[in-house]
Amino acid sequence: MAKNEKSVTDLVCDHIKKQKLLPIPVQTLNEEAEATRYFGGDLKEFLAAAKTLGAKGIFVETLYLEDDEFYYDSGIDDEEYLAMNGCDSSCTCGCGENCNCKKGDKKKSKNGSTSSPTEKDDDKVDGVLLEPEDLEGLDLSLLRPEIAKFQDRVGECCGVRLTVPGVDHLEVEIFADWYDEFAELVDEASEIIEEDPNGALEQVEAMFKEAEKAAKEADEDKSVKKIAAHPPKKAKK
C-alpha cells in the first residue's frame, strides 16, 4: 500500500461521517458472546438501515490479512476430527491405549475394501481414501500459486467490520478489492481439496517432483558449463 493511500477502514469511516453518523473503533474479543444479525446489503444500504434503527454511531473494527488464511481450514476442530474417526478424548491418534479408531489397523482403499498395514502390496499409500480434513493446514498456494503474491500483504488492513450497537447487533463486513481477489483464490484452492482430496495431494506431489527435477537439471547444467569453461591444459612439448 502506498504511504498516502487510504485504507478501506479510512474510506468507510469517511463515508459514515458524510452520513452524519459517528464511526466508533472497536475490537471483537468474544464472538460467541455476541447476538449478531448479519446484513446482506452493501455499505449504502447498511447505513440507511442503521439510521432507521436510530443509531447514533457505528462500531468500526479494522480487519487484517492473517498468515493462517494461506492454509487450508476444513472448519473441523481437533475434537470433531477425533470423534469422526471413532476416538475418545484420551486418543492422540498415535494411537493411545484407549483409542477405538483402529486407524493404524487397516487402510481403506478407493473401492471400499480394507487391507492390513502388514500386507505389502507396495505399501498402497496411494490407495488410502483421504478426507478433506486430512489435508488440514495444507499451503493453498501449492494448488493456486497466485495466492503466494499476497504474502507481502500479511498484517495489512484488508477490510472492516461495521456493527450497529444494540441488543441484537446488525453487522456487515466490507473488504478491499485485492482481498476479494485473494479470497476467491483461497476458495478455489479449498474447493479442489474438498472435491477430490486425493487428487489435490497428487497435484502437490507432482509439483514437488517437477521442482526437484528442474533443480537437478539446473545443477547438472552448471557442472557442464564449469567443465566447458576450464578445459584441460595442453601438455607441454
C-alpha positions, 0 to 999 in steps of 0.5 A: 500500500502506498504511504498516502493511500487510504485504507478501506477502514479510512474510506468507510469511516469517511463515508459514515461521517458524510452520513452524519453518523459517528464511526466508533473503533472497536475490537471483537474479543468474544464472538460467541458472546455476541447476538449478531444479525448479519446484513446482506446489503452493501455499505449504502444500504447498511447505513440507511438501515442503521439510521432507521434503527436510530443509531447514533454511531457505528462500531468500526473494527479494522480487519487484517490479512492473517498468515493462517488464511494461506492454509487450508481450514476444513472448519473441523476442530481437533475434537470433531476430527477425533470423534469422526474417526471413532476416538475418545478424548484420551486418543492422540491418534498415535494411537493411545491405549484407549483409542477405538479408531483402529486407524493404524489397523487397516487402510481403506482403499478407493473401492471400499475394501480394507487391507492390513498395514502388514500386507505389502502390496507396495505399501498402497499409500496411494490407495488410502481414501483421504478426507478433506480434513486430512489435508488440514493446514495444507499451503493453498498456494501449492494448488493456486500459486497466485495466492503466494503474491499476497504474502507481502500483504500479511498484517495489512488492513484488508477490510472492516467490520461495521456493527450497529450497537444494540441488543441484537447487533446488525453487522456487515463486513466490507473488504478491499478489492485485492482481498476479494481477489485473494479470497476467491483464490483461497476458495478455489484452492479449498474447493479442489481439496474438498472435491477430490482430496486425493487428487489435490495431494497428487497435484502437490506431489507432482509439483514437488517432483517437477521442482526437484527435477528442474533443480537437478537439471539446473545443477547438472547444467552448471557442472557442464558449463564449469567443465566447458569453461576450464578445459584441460591444459595442453601438455607441454612439448 
